[in-house]
Amino acid sequence: MMIKLLHFADVHVGMENYGKTDPGTGLSSRVMDFLRRMDEMIDFAREREVDLVIFAGDAFKTRNPNPTFQREFAHRVLDLVNLAPVVLLVGNHDLPTNVKRATSIEIFETLRVPNVHVGMDYELLQIETRSGPVQVATAPYPVRDRLLEDLPPGRSIAELDALLQEYLERELSRLAAEADRSEAPRVLTGHFTVAGAVLGSERQVMLGRDLAVMLSNIADPRWDYVALGHIHKYQNLTEKYPGMPPVVYSGSLERIDFGEEGDDKGFCWVELERGNTHYEFIPLRKVRPFVTLRVDVRGSLQPTEAVIAEVERLNLAEAVTRVIITADPESDALLKHKPIEEAVLRRGASVLAGIQRKVENPARMRLGSTPEGLTPLELLERYLQSRSLEPERIEVLLQAAEPIFRQVDEQG
């Protein structure tokens, strides 16, 4: 039978940047953003009668989340458990700083929470769902200290990277071979970077050094679906490769920062069937908007009013907003932040992340620090470009100046 699978990742409960206190809960509004996206996703899964849930890692922002964040995440895991079996994969943000300590999601395994499987090792799970059995191979974030702890000391970083790469390739191949012994649908879930993936803002919150897995190691027809976490941008790495299983990063449930301003956020809904799997990306509707307003006020005698006029054209309802102003020294001296800030908040912005001013240096500073060797005509061209003249106008002026320079040169 077809298995209805929910795949999501990178919840990062505890992300508080650009937040303010939520009066209803006492938590950061940004923490509540991520929790509410989970709630929205759970409602979808409940309506569609999900058979299996795979969380592909990174439950929390930090490796030592506070008890309140742990409680809120646990509430939602229990909501999912009441719907279907849940696989929780260990991501890099779930790992302790000391390999002997527990991961932040290991408590579900310790308490033997029914219907929860914590993916802490490279293993193949046999999971019974109401629509039939499923094989789920877990590939948690690769940790050098755990995988290579039996090696003698004295290895270089390059040697350790090579050994870890070999270990991963060997383990992934082993898991595929084990899964191939059964006719049940097979899913590989992993939390790592795949070479060629388009990176997102995870680079800003990454913990430790990263290792890239080759796509060829996981784009294996023995899998029906590969559920990935770690990269915050949704993407299917085998979209252009017919005959290969979908190798999919579901992306994060909420935007982390302005690097994800234009990215859709959501989860994947998979119709899993041996040799005939289909999936779709489900965008979440209420993701916090991030809006950047760029305004050029060079030459303006009323730059503050010009910026406010641009702000008034935008719908900034509940948006995290930043304003980037390009100015020259004259207009910059006339800019006033307070009226701009008031205008942004008046338009409904949740938070004003900042007002950045990019001030154009005076012309003499922009001609280059080493003009030696340039001809007078080339220096004139640089000067005219620094005044932001139209290219056509610059060409006319250069043509007019050329005979003058030539005459001066001939006269010595």
C-alpha positions as a Markdown table, in Angstrom:
| # | Residue | x | y | z |
|---|---|---|---|---|
| 1 | Met | 0.0 | 0.0 | 0.0 |
| 2 | Met | 1.0 | 3.6 | -0.4 |
| 3 | Ile | 2.5 | 5.1 | 2.8 |
| 4 | Lys | 1.7 | 8.8 | 3.6 |
| 5 | Leu | 4.9 | 10.2 | 5.0 |
| 6 | Leu | 5.6 | 13.6 | 6.6 |
| 7 | His | 9.2 | 14.8 | 6.2 |
| 8 | Phe | 10.5 | 18.0 | 8.0 |
| 9 | Ala | 13.7 | 19.3 | 9.5 |
| 10 | Asp | 15.6 | 22.1 | 11.2 |
| 11 | Val | 13.0 | 23.4 | 13.7 |
| 12 | His | 15.7 | 25.2 | 15.7 |
| 13 | Val | 13.5 | 25.9 | 18.7 |
| 14 | Gly | 15.2 | 28.7 | 20.6 |
| 15 | Met | 16.0 | 30.9 | 17.7 |
| 16 | Glu | 15.3 | 34.4 | 19.1 |
| 17 | Asn | 16.9 | 36.8 | 16.6 |
| 18 | Tyr | 14.7 | 39.7 | 15.6 |
| 19 | Gly | 12.2 | 38.7 | 18.3 |
| 20 | Lys | 10.3 | 40.5 | 21.1 |
| 21 | Thr | 8.5 | 39.1 | 24.1 |
| 22 | Asp | 5.2 | 37.4 | 23.2 |
| 23 | Pro | 2.7 | 38.6 | 25.9 |
| 24 | Gly | 0.7 | 35.4 | 25.8 |
| 25 | Thr | 3.5 | 33.0 | 26.5 |
| 26 | Gly | 6.4 | 35.1 | 27.8 |
| 27 | Leu | 8.6 | 33.5 | 25.1 |
| 28 | Ser | 10.3 | 35.3 | 22.3 |
| 29 | Ser | 8.0 | 36.0 | 19.3 |
| 30 | Arg | 10.6 | 34.3 | 17.1 |
| 31 | Val | 10.5 | 31.1 | 19.3 |
| 32 | Met | 6.7 | 31.1 | 18.9 |
| 33 | Asp | 7.1 | 31.5 | 15.2 |
| 34 | Phe | 8.9 | 28.1 | 14.9 |
| 35 | Leu | 6.5 | 26.4 | 17.3 |
| 36 | Arg | 3.4 | 27.7 | 15.5 |
| 37 | Arg | 4.8 | 26.5 | 12.2 |
| 38 | Met | 5.1 | 23.0 | 13.8 |
| 39 | Asp | 1.5 | 23.3 | 14.9 |
| 40 | Glu | 0.4 | 24.3 | 11.4 |
| 41 | Met | 2.3 | 21.3 | 9.9 |
| 42 | Ile | 0.8 | 18.9 | 12.5 |
| 43 | Asp | -2.7 | 20.1 | 11.6 |
| 44 | Phe | -2.0 | 19.3 | 8.0 |
| 45 | Ala | -0.7 | 15.8 | 8.9 |
| 46 | Arg | -3.7 | 15.1 | 11.0 |
| 47 | Glu | -6.1 | 16.1 | 8.2 |
| 48 | Arg | -4.3 | 13.9 | 5.7 |
| 49 | Glu | -4.0 | 10.9 | 8.1 |
| 50 | Val | -0.3 | 10.6 | 8.1 |
| 51 | Asp | 1.3 | 7.1 | 8.4 |
| 52 | Leu | 4.9 | 7.9 | 9.3 |
| 53 | Val | 6.7 | 11.0 | 10.4 |
| 54 | Ile | 10.5 | 11.7 | 9.8 |
| 55 | Phe | 12.2 | 14.6 | 11.5 |
| 56 | Ala | 15.6 | 15.0 | 9.8 |
| 57 | Gly | 17.4 | 16.7 | 12.7 |
| 58 | Asp | 18.2 | 19.9 | 14.5 |
| 59 | Ala | 15.4 | 20.3 | 17.1 |
| 60 | Phe | 17.0 | 23.2 | 18.9 |
| 61 | Lys | 19.2 | 26.2 | 18.2 |
| 62 | Thr | 21.7 | 25.2 | 20.8 |
| 63 | Arg | 23.2 | 22.0 | 22.1 |
| 64 | Asn | 22.0 | 22.7 | 25.6 |
| 65 | Pro | 18.4 | 24.0 | 25.2 |
| 66 | Asn | 16.6 | 25.3 | 28.2 |
| 67 | Pro | 13.8 | 23.2 | 29.8 |
| 68 | Thr | 11.0 | 25.4 | 28.4 |
| 69 | Phe | 12.2 | 24.9 | 24.8 |
| 70 | Gln | 12.5 | 21.2 | 25.5 |
| 71 | Arg | 9.0 | 21.1 | 26.9 |
| 72 | Glu | 7.4 | 22.9 | 24.0 |
| 73 | Phe | 9.2 | 20.6 | 21.4 |
| 74 | Ala | 8.1 | 17.5 | 23.4 |
| 75 | His | 4.5 | 18.6 | 23.4 |
| 76 | Arg | 4.5 | 18.7 | 19.6 |
| 77 | Val | 6.4 | 15.4 | 19.3 |
| 78 | Leu | 3.6 | 13.8 | 21.4 |
| 79 | Asp | 1.0 | 15.4 | 19.1 |
| 80 | Leu | 2.7 | 13.7 | 16.2 |
| 81 | Val | 3.1 | 10.4 | 18.0 |
| 82 | Asn | -0.7 | 10.3 | 18.5 |
| 83 | Leu | -1.0 | 10.3 | 14.7 |
| 84 | Ala | 1.8 | 7.9 | 13.6 |
| 85 | Pro | 5.2 | 6.5 | 14.3 |
| 86 | Val | 7.9 | 9.2 | 14.5 |
| 87 | Val | 11.6 | 9.0 | 13.7 |
| 88 | Leu | 13.7 | 11.7 | 15.3 |
| 89 | Leu | 17.2 | 12.0 | 13.7 |
| 90 | Val | 20.1 | 13.5 | 15.6 |
| 91 | Gly | 21.4 | 16.7 | 13.9 |
| 92 | Asn | 24.6 | 18.7 | 14.6 |
| 93 | His | 22.6 | 21.1 | 16.9 |
| 94 | Asp | 21.3 | 18.1 | 18.9 |
| 95 | Leu | 24.7 | 16.9 | 19.7 |
| 96 | Pro | 26.4 | 17.6 | 23.1 |
| 97 | Thr | 29.8 | 19.2 | 23.3 |
| 98 | Asn | 31.2 | 16.1 | 25.0 |
| 99 | Val | 30.6 | 12.8 | 23.2 |
| 100 | Lys | 29.9 | 11.0 | 26.5 |
| 101 | Arg | 26.9 | 13.2 | 27.2 |
| 102 | Ala | 23.3 | 12.7 | 25.9 |
| 103 | Thr | 21.9 | 14.4 | 22.9 |
| 104 | Ser | 19.1 | 16.9 | 23.3 |
| 105 | Ile | 16.5 | 14.4 | 21.9 |
| 106 | Glu | 17.8 | 11.3 | 23.5 |
| 107 | Ile | 15.3 | 11.6 | 26.4 |
| 108 | Phe | 12.6 | 10.2 | 24.1 |
| 109 | Glu | 14.6 | 7.0 | 23.8 |
| 110 | Thr | 15.5 | 6.9 | 27.5 |
| 111 | Leu | 11.8 | 7.2 | 28.5 |
| 112 | Arg | 10.8 | 4.7 | 25.8 |
| 113 | Val | 8.1 | 7.0 | 24.5 |
| 114 | Pro | 5.9 | 4.7 | 22.4 |
| 115 | Asn | 6.0 | 5.2 | 18.7 |
| 116 | Val | 9.2 | 7.3 | 18.8 |
| 117 | His | 12.5 | 6.1 | 17.3 |
| 118 | Val | 15.6 | 8.2 | 17.9 |
| 119 | Gly | 18.2 | 7.9 | 15.1 |
| 120 | Met | 21.5 | 8.2 | 17.0 |
| 121 | Asp | 23.4 | 5.5 | 15.0 |
| 122 | Tyr | 23.7 | 4.3 | 11.4 |
| 123 | Glu | 21.1 | 1.6 | 11.5 |
| 124 | Leu | 18.1 | 0.3 | 9.6 |
| 125 | Leu | 14.7 | 0.4 | 11.4 |
| 126 | Gln | 11.7 | -1.8 | 10.5 |
| 127 | Ile | 8.7 | 0.3 | 11.3 |
| 128 | Glu | 5.1 | -0.9 | 11.2 |
| 129 | Thr | 2.5 | 1.7 | 10.0 |
| 130 | Arg | -1.2 | 1.3 | 9.6 |
| 131 | Ser | -0.6 | 1.2 | 5.8 |
| 132 | Gly | 2.1 | -1.4 | 5.9 |
| 133 | Pro | 5.8 | -1.8 | 6.9 |
| 134 | Val | 8.5 | 0.7 | 6.0 |
| 135 | Gln | 12.3 | 0.5 | 6.3 |
| 136 | Val | 14.0 | 3.7 | 7.5 |
| 137 | Ala | 17.8 | 4.0 | 7.5 |
| 138 | Thr | 19.1 | 6.6 | 9.9 |
| 139 | Ala | 22.3 | 8.5 | 9.1 |
| 140 | Pro | 22.8 | 11.1 | 11.9 |
| 141 | Tyr | 25.2 | 14.0 | 11.6 |
| 142 | Pro | 28.8 | 12.6 | 11.3 |
| 143 | Val | 30.9 | 13.3 | 14.3 |
| 144 | Arg | 34.7 | 12.7 | 14.1 |
| 145 | Asp | 35.1 | 12.1 | 17.8 |
| 146 | Arg | 32.5 | 9.3 | 17.7 |
| 147 | Leu | 33.3 | 7.7 | 14.5 |
| 148 | Leu | 37.0 | 7.8 | 14.7 |
| 149 | Glu | 37.5 | 7.4 | 18.5 |
| 150 | Asp | 39.4 | 4.1 | 18.1 |
| 151 | Leu | 42.1 | 5.7 | 15.8 |
| 152 | Pro | 45.5 | 6.3 | 17.3 |
| 153 | Pro | 46.4 | 10.0 | 17.9 |
| 154 | Gly | 48.5 | 12.1 | 15.6 |
| 155 | Arg | 46.3 | 12.2 | 12.5 |
| 156 | Ser | 46.1 | 15.4 | 10.5 |
| 157 | Ile | 42.7 | 17.1 | 9.9 |
| 158 | Ala | 43.0 | 16.2 | 6.2 |
| 159 | Glu | 43.6 | 12.5 | 7.1 |
| 160 | Leu | 40.6 | 12.5 | 9.5 |
| 161 | Asp | 38.4 | 14.1 | 6.9 |
| 162 | Ala | 39.4 | 11.4 | 4.4 |
| 163 | Leu | 38.8 | 8.6 | 6.9 |
| 164 | Leu | 35.4 | 10.0 | 7.9 |
| 165 | Gln | 34.4 | 10.3 | 4.2 |
| 166 | Glu | 35.4 | 6.6 | 3.7 |
| 167 | Tyr | 33.4 | 5.6 | 6.8 |
| 168 | Leu | 30.3 | 7.4 | 5.6 |
| 169 | Glu | 30.5 | 5.9 | 2.2 |
| 170 | Arg | 30.9 | 2.5 | 3.7 |
| 171 | Glu | 28.0 | 2.9 | 6.1 |
| 172 | Leu | 25.6 | 4.3 | 3.5 |
| 173 | Ser | 26.4 | 1.5 | 1.2 |
| 174 | Arg | 25.8 | -1.1 | 4.0 |
| 175 | Leu | 22.5 | 0.5 | 4.8 |
| 176 | Ala | 21.3 | 0.4 | 1.2 |
| 177 | Ala | 22.4 | -3.3 | 0.9 |
| 178 | Glu | 20.5 | -4.2 | 4.0 |
| 179 | Ala | 17.3 | -2.4 | 2.9 |
| 180 | Asp | 17.5 | -4.2 | -0.5 |
| 181 | Arg | 16.8 | -7.5 | 1.2 |
| 182 | Ser | 13.1 | -6.6 | 1.7 |
| 183 | Glu | 10.4 | -5.6 | -0.7 |
| 184 | Ala | 9.0 | -3.0 | 1.7 |
| 185 | Pro | 9.4 | 0.7 | 0.8 |
| 186 | Arg | 12.7 | 2.2 | 1.9 |
| 187 | Val | 13.7 | 5.6 | 3.2 |
| 188 | Leu | 17.1 | 7.0 | 4.0 |
| 189 | Thr | 17.1 | 10.0 | 6.3 |
| 190 | Gly | 20.4 | 11.9 | 6.8 |
| 191 | His | 21.6 | 15.1 | 8.4 |
| 192 | Phe | 24.6 | 16.4 | 6.5 |
| 193 | Thr | 25.7 | 18.5 | 3.6 |
| 194 | Val | 25.5 | 16.9 | 0.1 |
| 195 | Ala | 28.0 | 18.3 | -2.4 |
| 196 | Gly | 26.2 | 20.5 | -4.9 |
| 197 | Ala | 23.4 | 21.6 | -2.6 |
| 198 | Val | 22.4 | 25.3 | -2.5 |
| 199 | Leu | 23.3 | 26.6 | 0.9 |
| 200 | Gly | 21.1 | 28.8 | 3.0 |
| 201 | Ser | 21.5 | 30.6 | 6.3 |
| 202 | Glu | 22.5 | 27.4 | 8.1 |
| 203 | Arg | 26.0 | 28.7 | 7.5 |
| 204 | Gln | 25.3 | 31.5 | 10.1 |
| 205 | Val | 24.3 | 29.0 | 12.8 |
| 206 | Met | 26.6 | 26.1 | 11.9 |
| 207 | Leu | 28.3 | 24.3 | 14.8 |
| 208 | Gly | 31.7 | 22.9 | 14.0 |
| 209 | Arg | 33.3 | 22.0 | 10.7 |
| 210 | Asp | 31.2 | 20.4 | 8.0 |
| 211 | Leu | 31.8 | 17.4 | 5.7 |
| 212 | Ala | 30.1 | 17.1 | 2.3 |
| 213 | Val | 28.7 | 13.7 | 1.2 |
| 214 | Met | 28.8 | 13.0 | -2.5 |
| 215 | Leu | 25.3 | 12.8 | -4.2 |
| 216 | Ser | 26.3 | 9.5 | -5.8 |
| 217 | Asn | 26.5 | 7.9 | -2.3 |
| 218 | Ile | 22.8 | 8.5 | -1.6 |
| 219 | Ala | 21.1 | 8.9 | -5.0 |
| 220 | Asp | 20.7 | 5.1 | -5.1 |
| 221 | Pro | 17.6 | 3.4 | -6.7 |
| 222 | Arg | 17.6 | 1.0 | -3.8 |
| 223 | Trp | 16.0 | 3.9 | -1.9 |
| 224 | Asp | 12.5 | 5.2 | -2.6 |
| 225 | Tyr | 13.0 | 8.5 | -0.9 |
| 226 | Val | 15.9 | 10.3 | 0.8 |
| 227 | Ala | 14.8 | 12.7 | 3.6 |
| 228 | Leu | 17.5 | 15.2 | 4.4 |
| 229 | Gly | 18.1 | 17.9 | 7.0 |
| 230 | His | 20.8 | 20.4 | 7.7 |
| 231 | Ile | 20.4 | 22.7 | 4.7 |
| 232 | His | 17.7 | 25.3 | 5.3 |
| 233 | Lys | 16.7 | 25.8 | 1.7 |
| 234 | Tyr | 14.1 | 23.4 | 0.2 |
| 235 | Gln | 15.5 | 21.5 | -2.9 |
| 236 | Asn | 15.4 | 18.2 | -4.7 |
| 237 | Leu | 18.9 | 17.3 | -5.7 |
| 238 | Thr | 17.9 | 14.6 | -8.2 |
| 239 | Glu | 15.1 | 16.6 | -9.9 |
| 240 | Lys | 17.0 | 16.5 | -13.2 |
| 241 | Tyr | 18.0 | 12.8 | -12.9 |
| 242 | Pro | 15.3 | 10.5 | -14.1 |
| 243 | Gly | 15.4 | 7.0 | -12.5 |
| 244 | Met | 16.8 | 8.3 | -9.2 |
| 245 | Pro | 14.8 | 8.6 | -6.0 |
| 246 | Pro | 14.0 | 12.0 | -4.7 |
| 247 | Val | 16.9 | 13.3 | -2.6 |
| 248 | Val | 15.2 | 16.2 | -0.8 |
| 249 | Tyr | 16.1 | 18.8 | 1.7 |
| 250 | Ser | 12.7 | 19.9 | 3.2 |
| 251 | Gly | 14.4 | 23.1 | 4.5 |
| 252 | Ser | 13.6 | 24.8 | 7.8 |
| 253 | Leu | 10.1 | 25.6 | 8.9 |
| 254 | Glu | 10.7 | 29.3 | 9.5 |
| 255 | Arg | 13.1 | 32.0 | 8.1 |
| 256 | Ile | 16.3 | 32.3 | 10.2 |
| 257 | Asp | 17.4 | 35.7 | 8.8 |
| 258 | Phe | 17.5 | 38.0 | 5.8 |
| 259 | Gly | 19.5 | 35.4 | 3.9 |
| 260 | Glu | 16.2 | 33.4 | 3.6 |
| 261 | Glu | 14.1 | 36.5 | 2.8 |
| 262 | Gly | 12.8 | 35.1 | -0.5 |
| 263 | Asp | 12.7 | 31.4 | 0.4 |
| 264 | Asp | 9.5 | 29.5 | 0.8 |
| 265 | Lys | 9.4 | 27.5 | 4.1 |
| 266 | Gly | 7.5 | 24.3 | 4.7 |
| 267 | Phe | 7.7 | 20.5 | 4.7 |
| 268 | Cys | 7.4 | 17.6 | 2.4 |
| 269 | Trp | 4.4 | 15.3 | 2.0 |
| 270 | Val | 5.4 | 12.0 | 0.5 |
| 271 | Glu | 3.4 | 9.2 | -1.1 |
| 272 | Leu | 5.8 | 6.4 | -0.5 |
| 273 | Glu | 5.6 | 3.2 | -2.6 |
| 274 | Arg | 8.3 | 0.8 | -3.6 |
| 275 | Gly | 9.5 | 2.0 | -7.0 |
| 276 | Asn | 6.7 | 4.5 | -7.4 |
| 277 | Thr | 7.2 | 7.3 | -4.9 |
| 278 | His | 5.9 | 10.9 | -5.3 |
| 279 | Tyr | 6.2 | 13.9 | -3.1 |
| 280 | Glu | 5.3 | 17.6 | -2.9 |
| 281 | Phe | 6.7 | 20.5 | -1.0 |
| 282 | Ile | 4.0 | 22.1 | 1.2 |
| 283 | Pro | 4.7 | 25.8 | 1.8 |
| 284 | Leu | 3.6 | 27.1 | 5.2 |
| 285 | Arg | 1.2 | 30.0 | 4.9 |
| 286 | Lys | 2.0 | 32.1 | 8.0 |
| 287 | Val | 5.8 | 32.2 | 7.8 |
| 288 | Arg | 7.2 | 35.4 | 9.3 |
| 289 | Pro | 8.0 | 37.8 | 6.4 |
| 290 | Phe | 11.4 | 39.4 | 6.1 |
| 291 | Val | 11.4 | 42.6 | 4.0 |
| 292 | Thr | 14.4 | 44.7 | 2.9 |
| 293 | Leu | 13.7 | 48.2 | 1.6 |
| 294 | Arg | 16.4 | 49.7 | -0.5 |
| 295 | Val | 16.3 | 53.4 | -1.2 |
| 296 | Asp | 18.7 | 55.6 | -3.1 |
| 297 | Val | 18.5 | 59.2 | -1.9 |
| 298 | Arg | 21.7 | 60.5 | -3.6 |
| 299 | Gly | 21.1 | 64.1 | -4.8 |
| 300 | Ser | 17.9 | 64.4 | -2.7 |
| 301 | Leu | 17.3 | 67.6 | -0.7 |
| 302 | Gln | 14.7 | 65.8 | 1.4 |
| 303 | Pro | 16.2 | 62.3 | 1.9 |
| 304 | Thr | 14.2 | 61.4 | 5.1 |
| 305 | Glu | 10.9 | 62.2 | 3.3 |
| 306 | Ala | 12.0 | 60.2 | 0.3 |
| 307 | Val | 12.7 | 57.1 | 2.4 |
| 308 | Ile | 9.3 | 57.5 | 4.3 |
| 309 | Ala | 7.5 | 57.8 | 1.0 |
| 310 | Glu | 9.0 | 54.4 | -0.1 |
| 311 | Val | 8.1 | 52.9 | 3.3 |
| 312 | Glu | 4.5 | 54.0 | 2.9 |
| 313 | Arg | 4.1 | 52.0 | -0.3 |
| 314 | Leu | 4.8 | 48.7 | 1.5 |
| 315 | Asn | 2.7 | 46.3 | 3.5 |
| 316 | Leu | 4.9 | 45.5 | 6.4 |
| 317 | Ala | 2.3 | 43.7 | 8.5 |
| 318 | Glu | 4.2 | 41.5 | 11.1 |
| 319 | Ala | 7.4 | 41.7 | 9.0 |
| 320 | Val | 11.0 | 41.8 | 10.2 |
| 321 | Thr | 12.1 | 44.8 | 8.3 |
| 322 | Arg | 15.4 | 46.5 | 7.5 |
| 323 | Val | 16.1 | 49.7 | 5.5 |
| 324 | Ile | 19.2 | 50.1 | 3.4 |
| 325 | Ile | 19.8 | 53.7 | 2.3 |
| 326 | Thr | 22.3 | 54.7 | -0.4 |
| 327 | Ala | 23.3 | 58.3 | 0.1 |
| 328 | Asp | 26.0 | 60.9 | -0.8 |
| 329 | Pro | 27.6 | 63.0 | 1.9 |
| 330 | Glu | 25.2 | 65.8 | 1.4 |
| 331 | Ser | 22.0 | 63.8 | 1.6 |
| 332 | Asp | 23.4 | 61.6 | 4.4 |
| 333 | Ala | 23.9 | 64.7 | 6.6 |
| 334 | Leu | 20.1 | 65.5 | 6.2 |
| 335 | Leu | 18.9 | 61.9 | 7.1 |
| 336 | Lys | 17.0 | 61.4 | 10.4 |
| 337 | His | 16.5 | 57.9 | 11.7 |
| 338 | Lys | 13.6 | 58.5 | 14.1 |
| 339 | Pro | 10.9 | 59.5 | 11.6 |
| 340 | Ile | 11.9 | 56.5 | 9.4 |
| 341 | Glu | 11.7 | 54.1 | 12.3 |
| 342 | Glu | 8.3 | 55.5 | 13.2 |
| 343 | Ala | 7.1 | 55.1 | 9.6 |
| 344 | Val | 8.2 | 51.5 | 9.5 |
| 345 | Leu | 6.4 | 50.5 | 12.7 |
| 346 | Arg | 3.4 | 52.5 | 11.6 |
| 347 | Arg | 3.1 | 50.2 | 8.6 |
| 348 | Gly | 2.8 | 47.2 | 10.9 |
| 349 | Ala | 6.3 | 45.9 | 11.0 |
| 350 | Ser | 7.0 | 43.5 | 13.9 |
| 351 | Val | 10.6 | 44.6 | 14.3 |
| 352 | Leu | 12.9 | 47.1 | 12.6 |
| 353 | Ala | 16.1 | 45.1 | 12.3 |
| 354 | Gly | 18.1 | 48.2 | 11.4 |
| 355 | Ile | 18.7 | 51.2 | 9.2 |
| 356 | Gln | 21.9 | 50.9 | 7.2 |
| 357 | Arg | 23.4 | 53.8 | 5.5 |
| 358 | Lys | 25.8 | 53.3 | 2.6 |
| 359 | Val | 27.4 | 56.7 | 2.1 |
| 360 | Glu | 29.1 | 57.4 | -1.2 |
| 361 | Asn | 32.6 | 58.8 | -0.7 |
| 362 | Pro | 33.5 | 62.2 | -2.2 |
| 363 | Ala | 34.5 | 62.0 | -5.8 |
| 364 | Arg | 38.2 | 62.6 | -5.0 |
| 365 | Met | 38.2 | 59.5 | -2.9 |
| 366 | Arg | 36.6 | 57.4 | -5.5 |
| 367 | Leu | 39.0 | 58.0 | -8.3 |
| 368 | Gly | 41.2 | 55.2 | -7.1 |
| 369 | Ser | 44.1 | 55.2 | -4.7 |
| 370 | Thr | 46.7 | 54.6 | -7.5 |
| 371 | Pro | 45.8 | 56.7 | -10.5 |
| 372 | Glu | 49.4 | 56.7 | -11.7 |
| 373 | Gly | 49.7 | 55.4 | -15.2 |
| 374 | Leu | 46.2 | 56.6 | -16.2 |
| 375 | Thr | 45.8 | 59.0 | -19.1 |
| 376 | Pro | 44.0 | 62.3 | -18.5 |
| 377 | Leu | 41.1 | 61.0 | -20.6 |
| 378 | Glu | 40.9 | 57.8 | -18.4 |
| 379 | Leu | 41.0 | 60.0 | -15.2 |
| 380 | Leu | 38.2 | 62.1 | -16.6 |
| 381 | Glu | 36.1 | 59.0 | -17.4 |
| 382 | Arg | 36.5 | 57.8 | -13.8 |
| 383 | Tyr | 35.5 | 61.2 | -12.5 |
| 384 | Leu | 32.3 | 61.3 | -14.7 |
| 385 | Gln | 31.4 | 57.8 | -13.6 |
| 386 | Ser | 31.8 | 58.8 | -10.0 |
| 387 | Arg | 29.2 | 61.5 | -10.6 |
| 388 | Ser | 26.7 | 58.8 | -11.7 |
| 389 | Leu | 26.2 | 60.3 | -15.1 |
| 390 | Glu | 24.4 | 58.3 | -17.8 |
| 391 | Pro | 26.8 | 56.3 | -20.0 |
| 392 | Glu | 25.6 | 58.1 | -23.1 |
| 393 | Arg | 26.4 | 61.5 | -21.5 |
| 394 | Ile | 29.8 | 60.3 | -20.4 |
| 395 | Glu | 30.6 | 59.2 | -24.0 |
| 396 | Val | 29.6 | 62.6 | -25.4 |
| 397 | Leu | 31.8 | 64.5 | -22.8 |
| 398 | Leu | 34.8 | 62.2 | -23.5 |
| 399 | Gln | 34.5 | 62.7 | -27.2 |
| 400 | Ala | 34.4 | 66.5 | -26.6 |
| 401 | Ala | 37.4 | 66.3 | -24.2 |
| 402 | Glu | 39.6 | 64.1 | -26.3 |
| 403 | Pro | 40.8 | 66.8 | -28.9 |
| 404 | Ile | 41.4 | 69.2 | -26.0 |
| 405 | Phe | 43.7 | 66.7 | -24.2 |
| 406 | Arg | 45.4 | 65.9 | -27.4 |
| 407 | Gln | 46.1 | 69.6 | -28.2 |
| 408 | Val | 47.5 | 70.2 | -24.7 |
| 409 | Asp | 49.7 | 67.1 | -25.0 |
| 410 | Glu | 51.0 | 68.3 | -28.4 |
| 411 | Gln | 51.8 | 71.7 | -27.0 |
| 412 | Gly | 53.9 | 70.0 | -24.3 |
